[in-house]
Amino acid sequence: MHSLSDVMERVDTQTFREDTFERRVSRRFTKREVAAFLGVDVTFLAHAAKADTELFPTGKRSGREVTFSADEVGIIRALLGSKPRIKPAHIHWRKPGDPLKVIAFGALKGGTGKTLSSAHFAQYLALAYGLRVGVIDSDPQATCSLYFAGDGMDVFTETSRTAIDFMGLSALDGKPPALPPAAEQNDIWQQTPWPGVRMIPGGMDIMNGDMALMRMYQSGNNRIYAALSEAIDHWSKAHQPKAIATDLRNDDGTFNLDKYRTALTETLDVIVIDQQPSMTFMQMCGTVSADSLVVPMTMKGFDLSTLSVYAESLASYLDVISEADPSFKFGSGDHFVLPSIVQGDNEKDVHQIADLRAHGGDMVAQVWYDRSAAVANASEQYMSIYEYTPPDGRKVSAKNFTDNANAVNDYIVSRALPHLPDRGFGAQFISDRWGE
């Protein structure tokens, strides 16, 4: 192992990674896609462009089509949302006093699409609602970090800080977490190339967090399960939302781009946690800190057996916590299994979903991720479907999978963040697949 480690230090593993970082979020969205994310029609966008001619993004023309970057989508949303008379609302930021929602994606088995589901969801929240999203990569392998890392981010290095720094678990002395000041916690959130999306990257030292929590428990500090939720609360109390939509306009009614950029980093509206496929102390912290738990799972018999183990083990852990700490408040949001990597032309997979729903109802989602060559092509470059620009021969499959991702994410929003307006993607999927 020492020899292999020495070899890997000499091998060039940076070139491909840096190439991906440079092209991060390179995809552009058509007017029709932008309108769908905003919940308006294309004609409405045309009128809005005329009303704010000076600052409305012109996009990039390619033939007859005009496309917009993710950043430009956010600016268009802010231009619309900051106008007091425009309905419905286009800025969906938390208001002062609103709780910070936490949504965790967890599973006991790897290879179920958990990381891609969490990455897609975080990016969708930015595109479809303009939310300020925090992503916590709780996996030592840091796969989710690969989907967000860009130039200027400190990830995959000895100096990069992870969730254990945010939680104050760096010491292995058995004492309770030494939470850093909220301002220092805030510095641990790194800005990703996605507007409004910040990340705490994963890394191998997350395993040290398990050691620290174990020693805490051995020393009689039993509330180890609350370490992450208490860290989030500590940070959140010092970083409450302040800006409202009308603040983005100057006194003369003109749009203030600087105020918009500042508002994107003042707080977070949602935290998305990508869990390691295991049941360690650190993963338990992430699970119990969440308002909603989404469990991506393939519909194969062996994989479903691991779902049984996951459910039984998690239920046992929660029972122990409830008995030891009756006042602890578990997430009161919606929790459900998300079918993933479903073979659409395989009746067994679809029948398995129907059977699970017949027994469990809404504990199993009515939408799912199809198996797709498009996502495999994107994943080879550690890109989500929302940033992957396909070559000409793969554009149709990429569009189909983008529609699929929109449907899944729209459905998750309806369950985990029901105060947000749905975009109709999930309902269309259910109508097409279930005839409802």
C-alpha positions in Angstrom: 0.0 0.0 0.0 2.9 2.4 0.7 4.3 1.5 -2.7 1.0 2.1 -4.4 0.6 5.4 -2.6 4.1 6.5 -3.8 3.2 5.5 -7.4 -0.1 7.5 -7.3 1.9 10.6 -6.1 3.9 10.4 -9.3 1.0 9.7 -11.7 -0.7 12.6 -13.4 -4.2 12.5 -12.2 -4.8 16.3 -12.5 -5.1 16.8 -16.3 -8.5 15.2 -16.8 -9.8 16.7 -13.5 -8.7 20.2 -14.4 -10.2 19.9 -17.9 -13.5 19.1 -16.3 -13.2 22.0 -13.8 -12.6 24.5 -16.7 -15.7 23.4 -18.5 -17.9 23.2 -15.3 -21.4 24.6 -15.9 -20.7 25.1 -19.6 -24.1 24.0 -20.7 -26.6 26.7 -21.9 -30.3 26.6 -21.8 -32.8 27.5 -24.5 -35.5 30.2 -24.0 -38.1 27.4 -23.7 -36.1 25.7 -21.0 -35.5 29.0 -19.1 -39.3 29.8 -19.3 -40.1 26.3 -17.9 -37.7 26.8 -15.0 -39.3 30.2 -14.3 -42.8 28.9 -14.7 -43.7 31.3 -17.5 -44.1 31.2 -21.2 -41.6 32.4 -23.8 -43.8 35.4 -24.8 -43.6 36.6 -21.2 -39.8 36.4 -21.3 -39.8 38.5 -24.5 -41.9 41.2 -22.8 -39.6 41.1 -19.7 -36.5 41.6 -21.9 -38.0 44.8 -23.4 -38.8 46.2 -19.9 -35.2 45.8 -18.6 -33.3 46.2 -21.9 -30.1 47.4 -20.2 -29.5 44.5 -17.9 -31.5 41.7 -19.3 -29.1 39.0 -20.5 -28.9 38.9 -24.3 -27.8 35.3 -24.3 -25.8 33.6 -27.1 -27.3 33.1 -30.5 -26.7 29.9 -32.4 -28.7 29.7 -35.6 -32.3 30.6 -34.7 -31.9 29.7 -31.1 -30.8 31.9 -28.2 -29.3 30.2 -25.2 -28.5 31.3 -21.6 -26.0 30.2 -19.0 -27.0 29.2 -15.5 -25.8 32.5 -14.2 -28.0 34.4 -16.7 -31.0 32.3 -15.7 -30.5 33.6 -12.2 -30.2 37.2 -13.3 -33.4 36.9 -15.4 -35.2 35.5 -12.3 -33.9 38.4 -10.1 -35.0 41.0 -12.7 -38.5 39.5 -12.7 -38.7 38.8 -9.0 -37.5 42.2 -7.8 -40.4 44.0 -9.6 -43.2 44.4 -6.9 -46.1 44.2 -9.4 -45.0 41.0 -11.2 -46.9 37.9 -10.2 -46.4 35.1 -9.3 -43.2 35.4 -7.2 -40.0 34.5 -8.9 -37.6 34.8 -5.9 -38.1 32.0 -3.4 -35.5 32.8 -0.8 -36.1 32.2 2.9 -37.7 35.1 4.7 -36.4 36.3 8.1 -37.5 33.8 10.7 -38.1 30.9 8.2 -36.4 27.6 9.1 -33.4 26.3 7.2 -34.5 23.1 5.5 -32.1 20.1 5.4 -32.6 17.2 2.9 -30.4 14.1 3.1 -29.9 11.5 0.4 -28.9 8.2 2.0 -28.7 4.5 1.2 -26.8 1.5 2.6 -25.7 0.3 -0.8 -23.4 2.1 -3.3 -24.3 2.4 -7.0 -27.9 3.3 -6.5 -27.6 6.8 -8.0 -27.5 8.5 -4.6 -24.8 11.0 -5.4 -26.1 12.0 -8.8 -29.6 12.4 -7.3 -28.4 14.7 -4.6 -26.2 16.7 -7.1 -29.1 17.0 -9.6 -31.5 18.1 -6.8 -29.2 20.9 -5.6 -28.6 22.2 -9.1 -32.3 22.0 -9.9 -33.1 24.1 -6.9 -30.8 26.8 -8.2 -32.1 26.6 -11.7 -35.8 26.3 -11.0 -36.1 28.5 -7.9 -32.9 30.5 -7.6 -32.4 29.1 -4.1 -29.2 29.5 -2.2 -28.2 25.9 -1.7 -25.5 24.4 0.6 -24.2 20.9 -0.3 -22.5 18.8 2.4 -20.5 15.9 0.9 -20.4 13.5 3.8 -18.6 10.8 1.9 -14.9 10.1 2.4 -14.7 9.3 -1.4 -16.0 12.8 -2.1 -17.7 11.8 -5.3 -20.4 14.5 -4.9 -17.6 17.1 -4.7 -16.5 16.1 -8.2 -19.9 17.3 -9.5 -19.4 20.8 -8.1 -15.7 21.4 -7.9 -14.3 24.1 -10.1 -11.3 26.4 -10.5 -10.4 28.2 -7.3 -12.0 25.6 -5.0 -9.9 23.9 -2.3 -11.0 20.3 -2.7 -9.1 17.0 -2.7 -6.1 18.6 -0.9 -4.6 18.3 2.6 -5.8 21.8 3.4 -9.4 21.5 2.3 -11.9 21.5 5.2 -14.7 19.1 5.5 -17.8 18.5 7.6 -15.7 17.5 10.6 -14.2 21.0 10.7 -17.7 22.5 10.4 -18.8 20.3 13.3 -15.8 21.0 15.5 -14.7 17.3 15.5 -11.0 17.8 14.7 -9.8 16.7 18.1 -9.8 13.0 19.2 -9.9 13.6 22.9 -13.4 12.4 23.7 -14.6 15.9 24.6 -17.8 17.4 23.1 -17.4 19.2 19.7 -15.5 22.5 19.9 -17.7 24.4 17.5 -15.7 27.1 15.6 -17.1 30.6 15.6 -20.0 31.0 13.1 -17.9 33.3 10.9 -15.2 30.5 10.7 -17.9 28.0 9.9 -19.1 30.2 7.1 -15.6 30.2 5.6 -15.8 26.4 5.3 -18.6 26.8 2.8 -16.9 27.1 -0.6 -18.5 28.8 -3.5 -19.0 26.5 -6.5 -19.3 27.5 -10.1 -23.1 27.3 -9.7 -24.6 30.7 -8.7 -25.9 30.6 -5.2 -24.6 27.0 -4.5 -21.9 26.5 -1.9 -20.3 23.3 -0.7 -18.5 21.6 2.2 -16.5 19.0 0.3 -16.0 15.4 1.3 -12.6 13.8 2.1 -10.9 11.0 3.9 -10.7 12.9 7.2 -14.5 12.3 7.5 -13.5 8.9 8.9 -11.7 10.8 11.7 -15.1 12.2 12.6 -16.3 8.7 13.3 -13.3 8.1 15.6 -14.0 11.4 17.4 -17.6 10.6 17.9 -16.8 7.1 19.1 -14.4 8.5 21.7 -17.0 11.1 22.8 -19.4 8.3 23.4 -16.8 6.3 25.3 -16.2 9.4 27.5 -19.9 9.6 28.4 -20.9 12.3 25.9 -23.9 10.4 24.5 -25.5 13.0 22.2 -23.1 12.3 19.4 -26.0 12.0 16.9 -26.8 15.7 17.4 -23.3 16.9 16.4 -24.2 18.0 12.8 -27.7 19.4 13.6 -26.2 21.5 16.4 -23.4 22.7 14.1 -26.0 23.7 11.4 -28.1 25.5 14.0 -25.0 27.3 15.4 -24.1 28.6 11.9 -27.7 29.3 10.8 -28.4 31.6 13.9 -25.6 33.8 12.8 -26.5 33.8 9.1 -30.2 34.6 9.0 -31.8 35.7 5.7 -32.0 39.5 5.3 -32.5 40.4 1.7 -36.0 40.4 0.2 -36.9 40.7 -3.5 -37.5 44.5 -3.5 -34.1 45.1 -2.0 -32.5 44.3 -5.4 -33.9 47.5 -6.9 -32.4 51.0 -6.3 -34.6 53.9 -5.2 -35.1 54.9 -8.9 -36.3 51.4 -9.7 -33.2 50.2 -11.6 -31.8 46.8 -10.9 -28.8 46.6 -8.6 -26.6 43.6 -9.8 -24.2 44.0 -6.9 -27.0 43.7 -4.3 -28.1 40.5 -6.0 -24.7 39.0 -5.9 -24.3 39.9 -2.2 -27.7 38.4 -1.4 -26.7 35.1 -3.0 -24.0 34.5 -0.4 -25.6 36.0 2.8 -27.2 32.7 3.9 -28.6 29.4 2.6 -32.2 28.4 1.9 -31.7 24.7 1.8 -28.9 22.2 2.7 -28.5 19.0 0.7 -26.5 16.2 2.3 -25.0 13.4 0.2 -24.5 10.5 2.6 -21.9 7.8 2.4 -23.5 4.4 1.7 -23.0 3.1 5.3 -24.4 3.4 8.8 -21.4 5.0 10.6 -21.7 7.6 13.4 -21.1 10.4 10.9 -23.8 9.2 8.6 -26.2 8.9 11.5 -25.5 12.6 12.3 -26.5 13.5 8.7 -29.6 11.4 8.8 -31.0 12.8 12.0 -30.2 16.4 11.1 -32.4 16.2 8.0 -36.0 17.4 7.7 -36.5 14.9 4.9 -34.7 11.7 3.9 -34.7 10.5 0.3 -33.5 6.9 -0.3 -32.4 6.3 -3.9 -32.7 2.6 -4.6 -32.5 0.3 -7.7 -35.3 -2.1 -8.2 -33.2 -5.3 -8.2 -33.9 -8.1 -5.7 -30.5 -8.0 -4.0 -30.5 -4.2 -3.8 -33.9 -4.2 -2.2 -32.7 -6.6 0.4 -30.1 -4.0 1.4 -33.0 -1.5 1.7 -34.6 -3.9 4.2 -31.4 -3.9 6.3 -31.1 -0.1 6.0 -34.7 0.4 7.2 -34.4 -2.0 10.1 -31.0 -0.7 11.2 -32.1 3.0 11.0 -35.3 2.3 12.8 -33.3 0.6 15.6 -31.0 3.6 15.9 -33.8 6.0 16.0 -35.6 4.0 18.7 -32.4 4.1 20.9 -32.2 7.9 20.4 -35.9 8.4 21.2 -35.6 6.4 24.4 -32.4 8.1 25.5 -33.4 11.7 24.5 -37.2 12.0 24.3 -36.9 15.8 23.6 -34.8 15.3 20.5 -36.8 16.4 17.4 -36.5 14.3 14.3 -37.1 15.7 10.9 -40.8 16.2 10.4 -40.7 16.5 6.6 -41.6 13.8 4.1 -39.4 10.7 3.7 -39.5 8.3 0.8 -37.7 5.8 -1.4 -36.7 7.1 -4.9 -36.5 4.3 -7.5 -33.4 4.7 -9.6 -31.6 3.3 -12.7 -34.9 1.7 -13.7 -34.9 -0.3 -16.9 -37.9 1.4 -18.6 -38.5 -1.5 -21.1 -38.1 -4.1 -18.3 -41.6 -4.8 -17.0 -40.1 -6.4 -13.9 -38.6 -3.1 -12.7 -41.8 -1.2 -13.2 -43.9 -4.0 -11.7 -41.6 -3.9 -8.7 -42.3 -0.2 -8.2 -46.0 -0.8 -8.5 -45.8 -3.6 -5.9 -43.9 -1.5 -3.5 -46.4 1.3 -3.8 -49.3 -1.2 -3.4 -47.8 -2.1 0.0 -46.2 1.2 1.1 -48.1 3.9 -0.8 -46.2 7.2 -0.9 -43.3 5.7 1.0 -42.1 4.9 -2.5 -42.0 7.8 -5.1 -44.2 7.7 -8.1 -41.4 9.0 -10.3 -38.0 7.4 -11.0 -34.7 7.8 -12.7 -34.5 5.8 -15.9 -31.4 4.0 -16.9 -29.8 6.2 -19.5 -26.7 6.3 -21.7 -26.8 10.1 -21.5 -26.1 10.2 -17.8 -23.3 7.6 -18.2 -21.7 9.9 -20.8 -22.0 12.9 -18.5 -20.8 11.0 -15.5 -17.6 9.9 -17.3 -16.7 13.6 -17.0 -18.2 14.0 -13.5 -20.8 16.3 -14.9 -24.5 16.3 -14.1 -27.0 16.4 -16.9 -27.6 20.1 -16.1 -24.1 21.0 -17.2 -23.2 18.3 -19.7 -23.1 19.6 -23.3 -23.7 16.5 -25.5 -22.2 16.0 -29.0 -24.6 16.1 -31.9 -25.3 12.3 -31.9 -26.3 12.3 -28.3 -28.5 15.4 -28.0 -31.8 13.5 -28.1 -30.8 11.1 -25.3 -29.4 14.0 -23.2 -32.7 16.0 -23.6 -34.7 12.9 -22.6 -32.7 12.4 -19.5 -32.9 16.2 -18.7 -36.7 15.9 -18.8 -36.4 12.8 -16.6 -34.2 14.7 -14.1 -36.6 17.6 -14.1 -39.5 15.3 -13.3 -37.7 13.6 -10.4 -36.6 16.8 -8.9 -40.0 18.5 -9.3 -41.5 15.5 -7.4 -38.9 15.7 -4.6 -39.7 19.4 -4.3 -43.4 18.6 -4.0 -42.7 16.2 -1.1 -39.7 17.9 0.7 -40.3 21.5 0.0 -44.1 21.8 -0.7 -44.2 25.5 -0.1 -42.4 26.0 -3.5 -44.5 26.1 -6.7 -44.2 22.9 -8.7 -43.2 23.2 -12.3 -45.4 20.5 -13.7 -42.5 18.2 -14.7 -43.4 15.5 -12.1 -47.1 15.6 -12.9 -46.3 15.1 -16.6 -44.1 12.1 -15.8 -46.9 10.5 -13.6 -49.4 11.1 -16.3 -47.2 9.6 -19.0 -46.1 6.5 -17.0 -49.1 5.9 -14.7 -52.0 7.4 -16.8 -53.0 9.6 -13.9 
